[in-house]
Amino acid sequence: MLPEAVWRLKCSDRDSVVMSHRTIHLFRKGLRLHDNPTLLGALASSAALFPVYVLDHMFLEGAMRLGPLRWRFILQSLEDLDARLRALGSRLYVLRGSTAAVLRDLVTRWSVTQISYDTEVEPYYARMEQEIQALAQERGLQTYTHVSHTLYDLKRIVKANGGSPPLTYKKFLHVLSVLGEPEKPVRDVSAEDFLRCSTPAEPDPEQTYGVPSLADLGLENESEVLWPGGETHALQRLHKHFQSQGWVANFSKARTVPNSLLPSTTGLSPYLSLGCLSVRTFYHRLSSVYAQSKNHSLPPVSLQGQVLWREFFYTVASATPNFTKMQGNPICLQIDWYHDPEALEKWRTAQTGFPWIDAIMTQLRQEGWIHHLARHAVACFLTRGDLWISWEEGMKVFEEILLDADYSMNAGNWMWLSASAFFHKYTRIFCPVRFGRRTDPQGQYLRKYLPVLKNFPSQYIYEPWKAPEDVQLSAGCIIGKDYPHPMVCHIEASQRNLGLMRQVRIEQQNTAELTRDVADDPMEVGLKRELHEEEELLEGAEQHSKSKRFSGDADHKSQKLYC
Ligand SMILES: Cc1cc2nc3c(=O)[nH]c(=O)nc-3n(C[C@H](O)[C@H](O)[C@H](O)COP(=O)(O)OP(=O)(O)OC[C@H]3O[C@@H](n4cnc5c(N)ncnc54)[C@H](O)[C@@H]3O)c2cc1C
């Protein structure tokens, strides 16, 4: 990315030199008109510009796995983009087919001389970019690209770190301190831009170029829309949060609650993930709040710290082969995970028998978004905590359902949670009973997402299998009939897995050390004390079971906590 002043100069150069291009601006992510340097630069160099989005089913589904909730979010975002472009005198042309074939056809039909698009890091987008470059070479077209989905051009970060990505957050922050602040956002695209550079109207009697409905794609989803897609909603959400400057300035991730009935964090991730919201806009709005505040929180727990986690995972993903896989991924521990489709299905469909895990998976399936620590809980349970199933399987489920599903952040966090990379305190295993109870002892969250359990007294709601028969009867829910028994004994499963993980880490010490942060895990600062207690209990239980000196009491206590 060029410094803004230089970039503006370039734009005016482009104005005077090559204003006559007929350009296709290809939207992929970056579905917005604020801080869109690629679109702005393309407009400045063109006499005519066609905003295009290609619904490339083969590509979108082959490369990404998309469920109906995500499709709905994408289509809403396209509708919003189209409406915003129309308000400026332009429109969005939505086409279906393979991106390369569609562009090849449009270039001829519309006498195009330039194609503009944001640079992306994902390998499948990189392949698409190669096809566009090949087409450009063949037809003598210009291409115009910019980095716009991240704060920095990630290549600069990798270069500043000596040619490889920094593998710990601490090191990453250090490299950024050398690079300086990220670029400021550029100005919004305006009606004036489209007065000077118009979008030619194409005859569209059959709405060939319109945004299709979910039904047109053969999909349906009747669930309530909690996260309406699009830039308009993204900016409204951002604006609403910034009305509470104190909340923004003092935000501390570890103090936010995973089981609140409304999101306790910003809920901006779906918008950031599709580029309906510019990460630079978000970052610099935060900087101006911090500048006006006497005190503010700091990375890793501050809001700016969260955005930097995003940048961290993007950076590592951009320079790590096979980042979304275990095999061939140089930073990932190679683990012989269980192949257990039945257990995976129980986890996926919220049938584990642990209300805390099942409520989270239900929220995910119904709404497409869950809190970060809720993601921790279900990811740990699936992998190193209880089921010993590969993080890749969990990542695929998230990818299909999460509105914010993202190549770099999804895989990076799954590696983190499964202790396959980045995270080394693998003895900290989340208890599927105590974790949720800490912040919601009455179980309101469970009652909302698992109505079958809603009449259980709070005492039993996290462990309904322990309720006496008469309590189950009066709650109208018999465990084993109306709601499943726990699929594993947590204390046994987690002890066994702890041993397996310990062994793996001894055998693959070099890989494990690769991403190890010498500092403590900063994501869990607030949870640390309680987690530490849990860890001790777990290790204590392990010691006891080894020496077979469990007293009746201790045995009962650990059963109560973990089974
Ligand atoms: C197993 C697992 C999988 C995940 N998969 C994704 C994913 O596919 N897409 C995704 O956007 N996030 C993912 N996350 C990270 C995080 O949970 C979400 O970004 C966050 O919960 C989104 O809510 P928010 O916008 O309210 O976050 P806030 O706390 O308000 O943070 C603001 C923004 O910072 C970024 N951010 C916050 N936490 C993280 C993090 N741990 N890593 C990277 N960026 C972060 C996000 O862009 C987020 O929108 C995953 C986390 C886990 C544990």
The ligand as a Tripos MOL2 file, in Angstrom:
@<TRIPOS>MOLECULE
LIG
   53    58     1     0     0
SMALL
NO_CHARGES

@<TRIPOS>ATOM
      1 C1        -12.4110  -21.7000   16.9050 C.3       1 LIG1
      2 C2        -12.5570  -20.2560   16.4860 C.ar      1 LIG1
      3 C3        -12.8710  -19.9440   15.1620 C.ar      1 LIG1
      4 C4        -13.0010  -18.6150   14.7680 C.ar      1 LIG1
      5 N1        -13.3350  -18.3360   13.4600 N.ar      1 LIG1
      6 C5        -13.4650  -17.0470   13.0580 C.ar      1 LIG1
      7 C6        -13.8270  -16.7370   11.7210 C.ar      1 LIG1
      8 O1        -13.9990  -17.6070   10.8750 O.2       1 LIG1
      9 N2        -13.9950  -15.4320   11.3900 N.ar      1 LIG1
     10 C7        -13.8120  -14.4310   12.3030 C.ar      1 LIG1
     11 O2        -14.0100  -13.2550   11.9640 O.2       1 LIG1
     12 N3        -13.4190  -14.7000   13.5510 N.ar      1 LIG1
     13 C8        -13.2420  -15.9680   13.9690 C.ar      1 LIG1
     14 N4        -12.8670  -16.2320   15.2720 N.ar      1 LIG1
     15 C9        -12.3860  -15.1250   16.1170 C.3       1 LIG1
     16 C10       -13.4130  -14.4370   17.0120 C.3       1 LIG1
     17 O3        -14.1170  -15.3820   17.7550 O.3       1 LIG1
     18 C11       -14.3880  -13.5600   16.2440 C.3       1 LIG1
     19 O4        -13.7040  -12.7000   15.3740 O.3       1 LIG1
     20 C12       -15.1980  -12.6900   17.2150 C.3       1 LIG1
     21 O5        -15.8440  -13.4870   18.1710 O.3       1 LIG1
     22 C13       -16.1970  -11.8970   16.4180 C.3       1 LIG1
     23 O6        -17.0580  -11.1730   17.2500 O.3       1 LIG1
     24 P1        -16.9590   -9.5960   17.3560 P.3       1 LIG1
     25 O7        -16.9420   -8.9780   16.0010 O.co2     1 LIG1
     26 O8        -18.0200   -9.1790   18.2920 O.co2     1 LIG1
     27 O9        -15.5190   -9.4310   17.9990 O.3       1 LIG1
     28 P2        -14.8770   -8.1900   18.8030 P.3       1 LIG1
     29 O10       -14.3820   -8.7210   20.0950 O.co2     1 LIG1
     30 O11       -15.8060   -7.0570   18.8300 O.co2     1 LIG1
     31 O12       -13.5930   -7.8550   17.9520 O.3       1 LIG1
     32 C14       -13.6080   -6.9440   16.8440 C.3       1 LIG1
     33 C15       -12.9900   -7.6220   15.6370 C.3       1 LIG1
     34 O13       -11.6600   -8.0700   15.9150 O.3       1 LIG1
     35 C16       -11.3890   -9.2730   15.2230 C.3       1 LIG1
     36 N5        -11.1160  -10.3570   16.1790 N.ar      1 LIG1
     37 C17       -11.6160  -10.5060   17.4140 C.ar      1 LIG1
     38 N6        -11.1370  -11.6270   17.9940 N.ar      1 LIG1
     39 C18       -10.3190  -12.1960   17.1090 C.ar      1 LIG1
     40 C19        -9.5150  -13.3700   17.1140 C.ar      1 LIG1
     41 N7         -9.4370  -14.1910   18.1550 N.pl3     1 LIG1
     42 N8         -8.8070  -13.6620   16.0220 N.ar      1 LIG1
     43 C20        -8.8380  -12.8550   14.9410 C.ar      1 LIG1
     44 N9         -9.5750  -11.7300   14.8830 N.ar      1 LIG1
     45 C21       -10.3020  -11.3950   15.9410 C.ar      1 LIG1
     46 C22       -12.6520   -9.6080   14.4300 C.3       1 LIG1
     47 O14       -12.5210   -9.1000   13.1180 O.3       1 LIG1
     48 C23       -13.7170   -8.8820   15.2090 C.3       1 LIG1
     49 O15       -14.8570   -8.5790   14.4320 O.3       1 LIG1
     50 C24       -12.7560  -17.5750   15.6970 C.ar      1 LIG1
     51 C25       -12.4440  -17.8980   17.0130 C.ar      1 LIG1
     52 C26       -12.3530  -19.2170   17.4090 C.ar      1 LIG1
     53 C27       -11.9950  -19.5330   18.8300 C.3       1 LIG1
@<TRIPOS>BOND
     1     1     2 1
     2     2     3 ar
     3     2    52 ar
     4     3     4 ar
     5     4     5 ar
     6     4    50 ar
     7     5     6 ar
     8     6     7 ar
     9     6    13 1
    10     7     8 2
    11     7     9 ar
    12     9    10 ar
    13    10    11 2
    14    10    12 ar
    15    12    13 ar
    16    13    14 ar
    17    14    15 1
    18    14    50 ar
    19    15    16 1
    20    16    17 1
    21    16    18 1
    22    18    19 1
    23    18    20 1
    24    20    21 1
    25    20    22 1
    26    22    23 1
    27    23    24 1
    28    24    25 2
    29    24    26 1
    30    24    27 1
    31    27    28 1
    32    28    29 2
    33    28    30 1
    34    28    31 1
    35    31    32 1
    36    32    33 1
    37    33    34 1
    38    33    48 1
    39    34    35 1
    40    35    36 1
    41    35    46 1
    42    36    37 ar
    43    36    45 ar
    44    37    38 ar
    45    38    39 ar
    46    39    40 ar
    47    39    45 ar
    48    40    41 1
    49    40    42 ar
    50    42    43 ar
    51    43    44 ar
    52    44    45 ar
    53    46    47 1
    54    46    48 1
    55    48    49 1
    56    50    51 ar
    57    51    52 ar
    58    52    53 1
@<TRIPOS>SUBSTRUCTURE
     1 LIG1         1 GROUP 0 **** ****
